[in-house]
Amino acid sequence: MTMKKILLVFFVGVAQSMVAQVPQDQKSIKEIFDEALKNGKAYPMLKELCTDIGARLSGSPAAAAAVEWSRHMMERNEFDSVWLQPVMVPHWVRGQKEIARVINLKNRGVLELSVCALGNSIGTGPSGVSARVIEVKNFDELKQLGTKAVQGKIVFYNRPMDPTLIHTFEAYGGAVDQRGRGASEAAKLGAVAVIVRSMGINIEDYPHTGSLHYQDNVPKIPAIAVSTKHAEVLSKLIKEEKELQVYIETHCEMLDDAPSFNVVGQLNGGEYKDEIIDIGGHLDSWDLAQGAHDDGAGCVQAIEVLRLFKELGIKPKRTLRAVMFMNEENGLRGGMKYAEIAKAKKENHIAAIESDEGGFTPRGFSMTGSEETHAKLKSWKPLFAPYGLTEFADEGGGADIGPLGPLGTAMIGYSPDSQRYFDYHHTPEDTIDKVSPRELEMGAAAMAALVFLIDKYGLK
C-alpha cells in the first residue's frame, strides 16, 4: 500500500471515529446543560458573594473576605485540593465622596456634576483644584493645542464609545485609551487635572470608574470620570462659555502594596494528569457596587464548571483548575503571579478559559492559539449551536490568563451577549439584581461543555 493510501485510510478512520463520537458528545453536553439549568449553583453562589461581601477592591478587607469565601466554597464542593497563592497587590482607596461642579455659569450659578475618581488616581486633597476646562476628543487634538493652551487647565476628554459597533467591546477598546493614558498625556503639557467621559454607550446619570496608568517621569495629576449625561451637558456649556471653570475635590490615595491571594481549586486528572485546564475569573471588583457581572459572575461560573463535573460523575483525564485571580482591575498582579508560578514549576497548562464579560446569554468563545487549536475549537461549533453558541472568534482570551500565553497555553475567552455589559461595567449599578439566574447558569454550562471536550480530545 502506498503512503498516500495509508494516510487516506488513516484520515477516513479518524473521521469515522469522530462521527461515531458525536451522538455521545451531544448526550454528554445535554446532560451538562440539563444539570446546570435544573440544579445550578452559580446564581446562589453569586448572590452570597454579592450580598454578604459586596465590593472587593484589591487590598481591602472585603477582598480578604472574598478570598476566604472562595476557599470555603471550593472546600464545600469537595474539590480534590484547594490552596491559596500569595500575591502582593496595589492598595488604592477612594476616600470620601468626590465633588465636581461648574462654578462660574453666567446667570445660573453652580452646577453639580455626577463624577467619581478613576482608580489609581491621586487625590486633590481638601483644597481641591479649580481651573478653566478645555475639551478634546483625542490625544492628537491635545497635542495640537500645545503647552501654551493646556498649561494650568483641566482637560476634558469627551470621545464617546461608538454606538454603531455591534460588539460593544470593540467600542470600549476604541475609547478607553483616554481613561488609561489621559492623565499623563495631559500632564506632559501642564494640565492640573483631567475629566474623562465615562466608558458607557448609553446616556446615563451615573459615572463609570476604571483604572488609569501614570507614566514614569511624568507629573501625576488627579483624574475623574463624569457620567455620559453630564459629559453632554459639560460639552454644551464649554461651547457656550469659553471661560468655563470647574472645581474638583477628591480624597483618593495609593497606599503601600497589601498582601492578598489567588484562590485555586483542583480536580485531579487521570490519564493525562500533567496537562492542566484552567477556568477562571477575577475575584476583585471596583468599590462602587457588588461586582456582580464584573467579575463575580466569572468566578462562580469557574467554580460551577468543576462542580458540574463532580455532580455528573465525569472523571477528567486532565487536571482541571478553577482559579480566582486577584487584582485584575488595577494591576493584574494575580494573573502575573499565577503564570510566574506555573513557569517556575514547569507546569503544562494546555488551555485557559476566562469569563470576564458578564453573566449574560452565552454566544460563543474566542481563542488565541495555534491554527491547529483554532481548527479544533471550531470543529466543535455544531455541538454548541443548539444552545445558541454560534460565535467562534479567531482572537481572544482574557487579561488574567494573558500571562500564560508565552508558556504555550491556548487562551480562550467566554463570550456572552455584550449589549448590556457597559450599562453596568465599573458603575454603582453592577449589582446582583442585574443578573439573570438562567443566563448565568447557561454560561457555566457552556464552559463546562467546552472543558469536557478539551479534556476528552485535547487540543492537538
Secondary structure, DSSP 4 states (H G I P E B T S, - for coil): --HHHHHHHHHHHHHHHHHHHHHHHHHHHHHHHHHHHHH--HHHHHHHIIIII----TTSHHHHHHHHHHHHHHHHTT-SEEEEEEEEEEEEE--SPPEEEEEEETTTEEEE--EEEPBTPPP--TT-EEEEEEEESSHHHHHHHHHHHHTTSEEEE-----TT-SSHHHHHHTTTHHHHHHHHHHHTTT-SEEEEE-S-SS--SS----B--PPTTS----EEEE-HHHHHHHHHHHHH-TT-EEEEE---EEEEEEEEEEEEEEE--STEEEEEEEEEEE----TTS--IIIIIHHHHHHHHHHHHHHHTT---SEEEEEEEES-TTTT-HHHHHHHHHHHHTT-EEEEEEE--S-S--EEEEEEES-HHHHHHHHHTHHHHGGGT--EEESS---TTTGGGGGGT-EEEEEEE--TTHHHHTTSTT-SGGGS-HHHHHHHHHHHHHHHHHHHHH---
